Amino acid sequence: MSLKTVTTTLAALGALFIIYVGLSYVLTPQTTAPGFGLPTWPAGDGGGFLILKGIRDIVSGLVLGILLVTRQRRALGWVLVMESLTAFGDMTTVLAHHGSALVAFSVHGLTATLVLLTGLLTLRETREVTTARVPALR
């Protein structure tokens, strides 16, 4: 199996998964949010932030999907590297707010690592090898 096949599969699965997560936050935030790892439920109008999180996740997945469909592999690699920061930020947020360390590391930390690895592998797969031009002898 080629590296391109592996990275394409991982990126496509990641895009579909994060869209699914986003839709879950938009459609059923009350059942999805407890799995995020934070210790308390948002109070008052705070529940609206769960919808925002869902929209953020959906858009993140759509960006990956567009880059896959348009075959912008180099850009896909860089976007994956940058999107790994979202999962890393989620992990640090859960830890900073005394949430579940197990969820922080096993869900968000693992996601950040997998997305980063996929991005780096995609960048490796797409790097261009340049050769020096040698002038022709006459």
HELIX and SHEET records of a PDB file:
HELIX    1   1 LEU A    3  LEU A   27  1                                  25    
HELIX    2   2 PRO A   29  THR A   32  1                                   4    
HELIX    3   3 ALA A   33  PHE A   36  5                                   4    
HELIX    4   4 GLY A   44  GLY A   47  5                                   4    
HELIX    5   5 GLY A   48  VAL A   69  1                                  22    
HELIX    6   6 ARG A   73  ALA A   96  1                                  24    
HELIX    7   7 ALA A  101  VAL A  103  1                                   3    
HELIX    8   8 ALA A  104  GLY A  109  3                                   6    
HELIX    9   9 LEU A  110  THR A  126  1                                  17    
END                                                                             
